[in-house]
Amino acid sequence: MISNSTLEGTDTIGSDVEFLQFSDGRASLNSGVISFIPEWTKTYSLAANAATYNEGSIAGFTLTTTGVVNGTALSYVLSGTGITAVDVTGGALTGNVTVNNNAATITVALANDLTTEGVEMLTASIRGTSATASTSIADTSLTPATSYTVPGTLGNDFFIPSAGNNYLGGGGNDTYIISPHTLSGAVTAKITDTEGANVIQWVDGMTLAASSFYNNAAQLTLSTGAKVQILGASKFHFQLGANAPAGDTATSQTYAEFASTLGVILPAAGGAPVSGTPNFVVPSSSGSAFTVVDLSSGTVTASAAAEEFRYDFQIVGGRVTTGGDGAVTIHGFDATQDKLVFVNTTNHTVYSEAEFKVLPGVSVAENPFGNSTSIYFDPASGVSGGVTLTGIVDASLSLIVVETM
């Protein structure tokens, strides 16, 4: 630059500066142009890489610049609605990035803070500039639900698990009703009950997303995300498709039968768990409730509706006997939709079909000449009893559905 020794006011310097260099008589004249980028031509722009992030993920912001020299370090600050150090892994709410090729990336590791706090807004700002950007943080790691122990009584209890509690049945015959409408979210319900004749019911139409079977314990994951752990599983009977309000008790299964329904052969004691059929849909009661028909004696003709024929029995001296009902004959029993339910009036112990068939006092016989199948019990007080189904020959009960309650 050349001083012309003239007062001219303020001069404006552009992006290029020309210089001349003089020396004494022994040196030559040098001249040239220096190019530089004035500070006021630099720009900074910041944008979030996504509109929202879940807790536990990595949030990202992209910084775009112009006129910033490679290797330039810039500092940033994290702030926002509800944002504190516990929301960021490591707790740092400040940091530095280095610009290269007019770009830099800010990454923020979001913490699973296990606190229910709602959606938060995370804002990143570049110090010394107006560059700022925001993204929302979804509250995906909630405050863990408080777990309680829910004890049973000496009577017959009904449990409807609705939280991550420890359910301990008492001395009676207890029923546990598992429903996605009452059990959902990141909770685990534990069921332990080794006394009495206990039943676990899985309601109509629910989906078991995953299952894991041990020799004597099982864990099942509902489609709602909740888990059910059953300890001492061999002590339970299982009913798939139960709908008590609709009068549907479903077929009772042992633990091994239940596992088999989900495609599993139980491992030996101490063996590795076996996974069941994923996304298993519990069958429903064919879309409508059963019509309950209480039997006593004589002849009954089945209707066109799906019917549940109930017959009482009792256990005397370890043997099954009639429980007040006499001999009954049912015409028109439809094995594709009807079922026989034998009601245990002594202790309400629930047996699977296979267990029931071999109980002392129970006799299942078919009559190929008369085209019928009969289920007889020991007589009580001189009264013989049982149920005969006409038009069907099925001593193995492979077609006839038999349940107990």
C-alpha positions in Angstrom: 0.0 0.0 0.0 1.2 3.5 -0.9 1.0 6.5 1.3 0.2 9.5 -0.8 0.5 12.0 2.1 -3.0 13.3 1.2 -5.9 13.6 3.7 -8.8 11.9 1.9 -11.1 10.5 4.6 -11.8 6.7 5.1 -10.6 4.4 2.3 -12.3 1.0 1.7 -10.1 -2.0 1.3 -11.4 -4.8 -1.0 -10.5 -8.4 -1.0 -7.3 -7.8 -3.0 -4.5 -5.5 -1.8 -1.8 -4.3 -4.3 1.6 -3.5 -2.8 4.7 -1.8 -4.2 8.1 -2.1 -2.6 11.0 0.5 -3.1 14.5 0.4 -2.0 17.6 2.4 -2.5 19.4 2.7 -5.7 20.9 -0.7 -5.4 17.6 -2.6 -5.3 14.9 -3.2 -7.9 11.2 -2.4 -7.5 8.9 -5.3 -6.4 5.1 -5.3 -6.7 2.3 -7.9 -6.2 -1.2 -8.6 -5.0 -2.2 -10.2 -1.7 -5.7 -11.9 -1.6 -7.5 -12.5 1.7 -11.0 -13.2 2.9 -12.3 -10.6 5.3 -14.0 -11.8 8.5 -17.4 -10.4 7.4 -17.6 -12.8 4.4 -17.6 -16.0 6.6 -21.0 -17.8 7.1 -22.1 -20.5 9.5 -25.3 -22.6 9.2 -26.3 -25.4 11.5 -29.0 -28.1 10.9 -30.3 -31.1 12.8 -29.8 -34.4 10.9 -33.3 -35.6 12.1 -36.4 -34.0 13.5 -36.5 -36.4 16.5 -34.3 -38.9 18.3 -35.0 -41.5 21.0 -33.2 -41.6 24.3 -30.2 -43.9 24.0 -29.4 -43.0 20.4 -26.9 -40.6 18.8 -28.2 -37.2 17.8 -26.4 -35.4 15.0 -26.1 -31.8 13.8 -24.3 -30.7 10.5 -22.4 -27.4 10.4 -22.0 -25.8 7.0 -19.6 -22.9 6.5 -18.2 -20.6 3.8 -14.8 -18.9 4.0 -13.6 -20.8 7.0 -10.0 -22.1 6.8 -9.6 -25.9 7.1 -8.6 -26.9 10.7 -10.5 -24.1 12.3 -11.8 -25.2 15.8 -15.2 -24.0 16.8 -16.9 -24.6 20.2 -20.6 -25.4 20.6 -23.1 -25.3 23.5 -26.0 -27.7 24.1 -29.2 -26.4 25.8 -32.9 -26.6 25.4 -36.2 -27.2 27.2 -35.6 -29.7 30.0 -32.0 -30.5 28.9 -29.5 -31.1 31.7 -26.2 -32.9 32.0 -28.0 -36.2 32.8 -29.6 -36.2 29.4 -26.2 -36.5 27.7 -23.9 -39.5 28.1 -20.8 -38.2 29.9 -22.7 -35.1 31.1 -20.9 -32.6 28.8 -23.0 -29.8 27.5 -20.2 -28.1 25.6 -17.7 -29.3 23.0 -15.5 -28.5 20.0 -15.6 -29.4 16.3 -13.1 -28.9 13.6 -14.0 -27.5 10.2 -12.7 -29.2 7.1 -13.9 -28.5 3.6 -16.4 -26.0 5.1 -18.2 -28.6 7.1 -18.3 -30.3 10.5 -20.6 -32.6 12.4 -21.7 -32.4 16.1 -22.7 -35.8 17.6 -24.4 -36.1 20.9 -24.9 -39.4 22.7 -28.3 -39.2 24.4 -28.6 -41.0 27.7 -31.2 -43.5 28.8 -32.0 -41.5 31.9 -34.9 -43.9 33.1 -37.0 -40.8 34.0 -40.4 -40.1 32.8 -40.2 -36.4 31.7 -42.0 -36.1 28.3 -40.6 -34.8 25.0 -37.5 -32.5 25.4 -36.0 -30.1 22.9 -32.3 -30.2 22.3 -30.6 -27.1 20.8 -27.0 -26.9 19.6 -25.4 -23.4 19.1 -22.0 -22.4 17.7 -20.3 -19.9 20.0 -19.5 -16.6 18.4 -22.0 -17.1 15.6 -25.8 -17.0 15.1 -25.8 -20.7 14.0 -28.3 -22.8 16.0 -30.5 -25.8 15.4 -32.9 -27.9 17.4 -34.3 -31.5 17.5 -36.8 -33.2 19.8 -35.8 -36.0 22.2 -38.5 -38.7 22.6 -38.9 -39.9 26.2 -38.3 -43.6 25.5 -36.6 -44.5 28.8 -39.3 -44.1 31.5 -39.1 -44.3 35.2 -39.3 -48.0 36.1 -42.6 -49.0 37.6 -42.5 -49.9 41.2 -42.7 -53.6 41.7 -44.9 -55.2 44.5 -45.5 -58.6 45.8 -49.2 -59.6 45.4 -50.0 -62.5 47.7 -52.9 -64.8 47.4 -55.2 -66.2 50.1 -56.1 -69.7 51.3 -59.2 -69.5 49.1 -59.6 -69.7 45.3 -58.3 -66.4 44.0 -58.4 -64.7 40.6 -55.4 -62.6 39.5 -55.3 -60.2 36.6 -51.7 -59.1 36.3 -51.4 -55.4 35.3 -47.9 -54.4 36.3 -44.4 -55.8 36.9 -45.3 -57.4 40.1 -44.5 -60.7 41.8 -47.7 -62.7 42.0 -47.7 -65.4 44.8 -50.7 -67.7 44.8 -52.0 -68.9 48.1 -53.4 -72.3 49.2 -56.5 -72.4 47.0 -57.1 -73.2 43.3 -56.1 -69.9 41.7 -56.7 -68.5 38.2 -54.4 -66.1 36.4 -55.9 -64.2 33.5 -53.3 -62.8 31.1 -54.6 -60.0 28.8 -52.8 -57.5 26.6 -55.5 -55.0 27.7 -54.2 -55.0 31.3 -50.6 -55.9 30.9 -48.4 -53.8 28.6 -45.2 -51.8 28.4 -41.7 -52.6 29.7 -42.9 -54.7 32.7 -42.4 -58.3 33.8 -45.0 -60.1 35.8 -43.8 -63.1 37.7 -46.2 -65.9 38.7 -45.3 -68.5 41.4 -48.0 -70.8 42.8 -47.2 -74.4 43.9 -50.3 -75.1 46.0 -53.7 -76.1 44.7 -54.9 -76.6 41.2 -54.0 -73.5 39.3 -54.8 -72.2 35.9 -53.2 -69.6 33.6 -55.7 -68.3 31.0 -54.6 -66.5 27.8 -57.5 -64.5 26.5 -59.0 -64.8 23.0 -57.1 -63.3 20.1 -54.0 -62.1 22.0 -50.6 -62.5 20.4 -47.6 -64.1 22.1 -44.8 -62.3 20.3 -42.0 -64.5 21.7 -41.7 -67.4 24.2 -38.8 -69.2 25.9 -39.4 -72.6 27.6 -37.2 -74.1 30.3 -37.8 -77.5 31.8 -40.0 -76.0 34.6 -40.2 -72.3 33.8 -41.3 -70.2 30.9 -41.1 -66.6 29.8 -43.7 -65.3 27.3 -43.6 -61.8 25.7 -46.9 -60.2 24.7 -47.3 -58.1 21.6 -47.6 -55.1 24.0 -44.0 -55.6 25.1 -44.9 -56.9 28.6 -43.3 -60.2 29.7 -44.8 -63.0 31.8 -42.5 -65.3 33.8 -44.0 -68.5 35.1 -42.0 -70.3 37.8 -42.7 -73.9 38.6 -44.7 -74.1 35.4 -45.4 -77.8 35.6 -47.7 -77.0 38.6 -50.1 -75.1 36.3 -52.7 -75.9 33.7 -53.0 -73.6 30.7 -56.0 -72.5 28.8 -55.5 -70.9 25.3 -58.4 -68.8 24.1 -60.2 -68.5 27.5 -62.9 -65.9 27.6 -64.6 -66.2 31.0 -67.2 -63.4 30.4 -68.3 -65.2 27.3 -68.6 -68.5 29.0 -65.6 -70.0 27.1 -63.2 -71.9 29.4 -61.0 -73.3 26.6 -59.2 -76.6 26.6 -57.0 -77.2 29.6 -53.4 -78.2 28.9 -50.5 -79.4 31.0 -47.3 -77.4 30.8 -45.8 -79.9 28.2 -49.0 -79.7 26.1 -48.9 -75.9 26.3 -45.3 -75.9 25.1 -46.2 -78.4 22.3 -48.9 -76.1 21.1 -46.3 -73.4 20.6 -44.1 -75.9 18.8 -41.7 -76.8 21.7 -40.6 -80.1 23.2 -39.5 -79.2 26.7 -35.8 -79.5 27.4 -34.4 -81.7 30.1 -33.7 -80.3 33.5 -30.7 -77.9 33.3 -31.0 -77.8 29.5 -30.9 -74.6 27.4 -34.3 -72.9 26.9 -36.2 -73.5 23.7 -38.0 -70.8 21.7 -41.6 -71.2 20.8 -43.5 -70.1 17.7 -43.1 -66.3 17.2 -46.2 -64.2 17.0 -48.4 -67.0 18.0 -52.1 -65.9 17.9 -54.2 -67.4 20.7 -57.3 -68.9 19.1 -60.7 -67.3 19.8 -64.0 -69.1 20.5 -65.0 -69.1 16.8 -66.3 -65.6 17.0 -69.2 -66.3 19.4 -69.8 -67.5 22.9 -70.9 -71.0 23.7 -74.4 -71.6 24.8 -74.1 -73.4 28.2 -76.4 -76.4 28.6 -76.5 -77.8 32.2 -77.2 -81.5 32.0 -79.1 -83.6 34.6 -80.5 -86.8 33.1 -82.5 -88.0 30.1 -82.2 -87.1 26.5 -81.0 -83.8 25.0 -80.9 -82.7 21.4 -78.1 -80.2 20.4 -79.1 -77.1 18.6 -77.4 -75.4 15.6 -75.5 -73.0 18.0 -72.1 -73.8 19.5 -72.9 -75.4 22.8 -71.1 -76.3 26.0 -72.7 -79.2 27.7 -71.9 -79.3 31.4 -72.1 -82.4 33.6 -71.3 -82.6 37.3 -69.0 -85.2 38.9 -67.3 -85.6 42.3 -64.3 -87.5 43.6 -65.0 -90.0 46.4 -62.3 -92.2 47.8 -60.0 -91.1 45.0 -62.4 -92.2 42.3 -64.7 -90.2 39.9 -68.4 -90.7 40.6 -71.5 -89.0 39.5 -72.2 -85.7 41.2 -75.9 -85.6 41.1 -76.5 -85.9 37.4 -77.8 -89.2 36.0 -77.4 -90.8 32.6 -77.6 -88.4 29.7 -77.9 -89.0 26.0 -77.1 -86.1 23.6 -78.3 -86.3 20.0 -76.8 -84.2 17.3 -73.6 -83.3 19.1 -71.3 -81.4 16.6 -67.7 -82.2 17.3 -66.6 -79.3 15.2 -68.2 -76.7 17.4 -69.6 -78.3 20.6 -67.8 -79.4 23.7 -68.3 -81.5 26.9 -67.3 -79.8 30.1 -67.2 -82.0 33.3 -67.6 -79.9 36.4 -65.6 -81.0 39.4 -67.9 -80.3 42.4 -65.4 -81.7 44.9 -62.4 -79.4 44.6 -62.6 -77.8 41.1 -59.3 -79.3 40.1 -58.8 -78.8 36.4 -57.5 -81.8 34.4 -56.4 -81.9 30.8 -58.3 -84.2 28.5 -55.5 -86.8 28.7 -55.4 -86.7 32.5 -59.2 -86.9 32.8 -59.4 -90.0 30.6 -57.2 -92.1 33.0 -58.7 -91.0 36.3 -60.0 -93.9 38.4 -63.7 -94.2 37.9 -63.7 -92.8 34.3 -64.6 -95.1 31.5 -64.6 -94.1 27.8 -66.2 -96.5 25.4 -67.4 -96.4 21.8 -70.2 -98.5 20.3 -69.6 -99.1 16.6 -72.9 -101.0 16.4 -74.9 -98.2 17.8 -72.7 -95.5 16.4 -72.1 -93.7 19.7 -69.5 -92.8 22.3 -70.1 -92.9 26.1 -68.2 -91.5 29.1 -69.2 -93.3 32.3 -68.5 -92.6 35.9 -68.7 -94.8 39.0 -72.2 -94.8 40.5 -72.9 -92.7 43.6 -75.5 -93.8 46.1 -76.7 -96.4 43.6 -77.1 -93.8 40.8 -75.2 -94.6 37.6 -74.3 -91.8 35.3 -72.4 -90.5 32.4 -72.9 -89.0 28.9 -73.5 -90.8 25.7 -73.1 -89.0 22.3 -75.0 -90.5 19.4 -73.8 -90.3 15.9 -70.1 -90.3 16.7 -67.6 -93.0 17.4 -64.5 -91.6 19.2 -63.2 -93.5 22.2 -59.8 -91.8 21.8 -61.5 -88.4 22.1 -59.5 -87.2 19.1 -62.7 -85.4 17.7 -64.7 -84.8 20.9 -63.5 -81.9 22.9 -63.6 -82.7 26.6 -62.7 -80.2 29.3 -63.0 -80.0 33.1 -63.6 -77.1 35.5 
